[in-house]
């Protein structure tokens, strides 16, 4: 099993009082991602890979933690999630498909084909920094297809 931390920066939202209305209001904070990164830096958390979409607009930020030779990056990721929870952020740990890829043409395509062959939809890819051997950590956050159960 490989893990990734995911957190949503969605702020308070509310629907209009009229039950027939579909209008929703939300509040977002400029700089929220910077605040998260500051908290992690102050706790000496080394981000190995990151991803996300619409991060400060109600989307999600994802990351994995570790250093070269770190024997338990999964526990380090879990610890980082607890730090963020203690600061009031809605963070969680999820399982992901993970692989160290050689920096060669077709390596990512082969990984994606393997994931698709397992009956999984690719929701998001996070690409990290190369390790000491030049291999690149890649994590794929997935969802099951109906045929995969």
C-alpha positions as CSV (number, residue, x, y, z in Angstrom):
1,X,0.0,0.0,0.0
2,X,1.1,3.5,-0.8
3,X,-0.5,6.6,0.7
4,X,-1.0,10.2,-0.1
5,X,-2.4,13.1,2.0
6,X,-5.3,15.0,0.5
7,X,-7.0,18.1,1.9
8,X,-9.7,20.4,0.8
9,X,-9.5,24.1,1.4
10,X,-13.2,24.6,0.9
11,X,-14.4,27.3,3.2
12,X,-17.9,27.7,4.6
13,X,-20.6,27.6,2.1
14,X,-24.4,28.0,2.3
15,X,-27.4,27.8,0.0
16,X,-29.9,30.5,-0.4
17,X,-32.9,30.4,2.0
18,X,-35.3,29.8,-0.8
19,X,-35.6,26.0,-1.1
20,X,-36.2,26.3,-4.9
21,X,-32.9,28.1,-5.4
22,X,-29.8,26.4,-6.5
23,X,-27.5,29.3,-5.6
24,X,-24.6,28.6,-3.3
25,X,-22.2,31.0,-1.8
26,X,-18.7,30.1,-0.7
27,X,-15.8,32.0,0.8
28,X,-12.2,31.3,-0.3
29,X,-8.9,32.5,1.2
30,X,-6.1,33.8,-1.0
31,X,-2.8,32.4,0.4
32,X,-4.3,29.3,2.1
33,X,-1.9,27.0,0.3
34,X,1.0,29.1,1.4
35,X,-0.3,28.8,5.0
36,X,-0.3,25.0,4.7
37,X,3.1,24.9,3.2
38,X,4.4,27.2,6.0
39,X,3.0,24.8,8.7
40,X,4.6,21.9,7.0
41,X,8.0,23.7,6.6
42,X,7.9,24.7,10.3
43,X,7.5,21.0,11.2
44,X,10.4,20.0,8.9
45,X,8.1,18.1,6.6
46,X,9.8,17.3,3.3
47,X,7.2,17.2,0.4
48,X,8.2,14.4,-2.0
49,X,5.4,14.9,-4.5
50,X,2.5,17.3,-4.8
51,X,-0.6,17.7,-6.9
52,X,-4.0,19.3,-6.9
53,X,-6.5,21.3,-8.8
54,X,-8.5,24.5,-7.9
55,X,-6.6,24.3,-4.6
56,X,-7.7,27.6,-3.2
57,X,-11.1,27.5,-4.9
58,X,-12.7,24.6,-3.1
59,X,-10.6,21.9,-4.8
60,X,-8.0,19.6,-3.3
61,X,-4.3,19.7,-2.5
62,X,-2.4,16.4,-2.4
63,X,1.0,15.4,-1.3
64,X,3.3,12.7,-0.2
65,X,6.2,13.0,2.3
66,X,9.6,11.6,2.5
67,X,13.3,11.9,2.0
68,X,15.7,9.6,0.0
69,X,16.2,6.5,2.1
70,X,13.2,7.2,4.3
71,X,12.1,3.7,5.4
72,X,8.6,4.8,6.3
73,X,7.3,7.6,4.1
74,X,3.8,6.4,4.8
75,X,4.0,7.1,8.5
76,X,5.6,10.5,7.7
77,X,2.6,11.3,5.5
78,X,0.2,10.2,8.2
79,X,2.1,12.4,10.7
80,X,1.8,15.4,8.4
81,X,-1.9,14.9,8.1
82,X,-2.2,14.9,11.9
83,X,-0.3,18.2,12.0
84,X,-2.6,19.8,9.5
85,X,-5.7,18.4,11.4
86,X,-4.4,19.9,14.6
87,X,-4.3,23.3,12.8
88,X,-7.9,23.0,11.7
89,X,-7.5,21.7,8.2
90,X,-9.7,18.9,6.7
91,X,-6.9,16.5,5.8
92,X,-7.0,12.7,5.2
93,X,-4.9,9.8,4.0
94,X,-5.8,7.9,0.9
95,X,-4.4,4.9,-0.9
96,X,-2.8,5.5,-4.3
97,X,-1.1,3.6,-7.0
98,X,2.6,4.4,-6.8
99,X,5.7,3.7,-8.7
100,X,9.3,4.9,-9.1
101,X,9.8,5.6,-12.8
102,X,12.9,5.8,-14.9
103,X,13.3,9.1,-16.7
104,X,12.7,7.5,-20.1
105,X,10.1,8.0,-22.9
106,X,7.0,5.8,-22.3
107,X,7.6,5.1,-18.6
108,X,4.5,7.2,-17.5
109,X,2.4,5.7,-20.3
110,X,3.2,2.2,-19.2
111,X,2.3,3.0,-15.6
112,X,-1.0,4.6,-16.7
113,X,-1.8,1.6,-18.9
114,X,-1.2,-0.7,-15.9
115,X,-3.5,1.3,-13.7
116,X,-6.2,1.3,-16.4
117,X,-5.8,-2.4,-16.9
118,X,-6.8,-2.8,-13.2
119,X,-10.1,-1.2,-14.0
120,X,-9.3,2.1,-12.4
121,X,-10.0,5.6,-13.6
122,X,-7.2,8.1,-13.2
123,X,-8.4,11.0,-11.1
124,X,-5.1,12.8,-10.5
125,X,-1.4,12.3,-11.0
126,X,1.3,13.7,-8.7
127,X,4.9,13.6,-9.9
128,X,7.7,14.1,-7.4
129,X,11.4,15.0,-7.3
130,X,13.9,12.4,-8.5
131,X,15.5,10.1,-5.9
132,X,19.3,9.6,-5.6
133,X,19.2,7.1,-8.5
134,X,17.3,9.5,-10.7
135,X,14.0,7.6,-10.5
136,X,10.9,9.7,-10.3
137,X,8.1,9.0,-7.8
138,X,4.7,9.1,-9.4
139,X,1.4,8.6,-7.6
140,X,-1.9,8.1,-9.3
141,X,-5.1,8.7,-7.3
142,X,-7.9,6.5,-8.8
143,X,-11.5,5.6,-8.8
144,X,-12.9,2.2,-9.7
145,X,-14.9,1.6,-12.9
146,X,-18.2,-0.2,-12.5
147,X,-16.8,-3.3,-14.1
148,X,-14.0,-3.4,-11.5
149,X,-16.4,-3.6,-8.6
